[in-house]
Amino acid sequence: MKSLQNKVAAVTGAASGIGQALAIALAKEGCHLALSDVDSVGLKKTVSELKQFDVKVCHDVLDVSDHAAMKRWADNVVDYHGKVNLIFNNAGVAMGGTVEETPLEDYEWILNINLWGVIYGTKAFLPYIKSSGEEGHVVNISSVFGLFSQPTQSAYNTSKFAVRGFTESLRQELDLEKGRVSASCVHPGGIKTNIAKNARMNKSVESIAKQASAEEMRDQFESLFITTPEKAASVILNGVKKNQRRILIGPDAKLLDVMARALPASYQALVEKSLAFTAK
């Protein structure tokens, strides 16, 4: 897909962060939009930002973990725009806690959004993307934590590794079909969004951090965010145009990707030593 002009893109999690930046970047290229988020106030702000562009925009308050709602949204998008060419499954949440102390309900919560939301979005939009007869793309947002595991991040790692496996399998199937639709998996490093601020964090993280409180760990984690959402959106769209299988965002993502490839097992010990040193 060399041009986004007059294409139609659906974006979940469009009220802020990468989703909002993607909406604006797509509109700048003349791409019509269908936006969704659970945050109705933030979503309206994004839509307001798009009034300066000559594109059609529809928006819906949507919980991506609701399968029926996702299917209705895809139907409504095509009813409004007449077609859809891209789906950006971007909506996601974060949480921290040890395996032993994290309740099953929290695992279910994050998997329903981060994994099932991606699966529901892909399944709902892929038939419509194919039936458009034009170039199409499925873009699923994983994370650097879909490449590289961390203690206290078992739930988040599980969701993002699963998104990676799901998307890589989908990409191979689409390549074998030799059609006009493709897929990319996106692995952002630390992006300056509200995901850490809004993350669920239970007290068990303090047993790993030793002297740091859960709130201090949240702040430390957020301080590592070095890439802007606007830069992330630019990298993603360039990756789509180049039909990249894996889109890495930020120098931290590239570094951790190299570590995971070069030291697929022993990187874990390096992480443990780093955390032990930090806690002293």
Summary of the structure (lengths in Angstrom):
residues: 280
radius of gyration: 18.6
end to end distance: 50.5
largest distance: 59.2
contacts: 985
relative contact order: 0.14
helix: 52%
strand: 16%
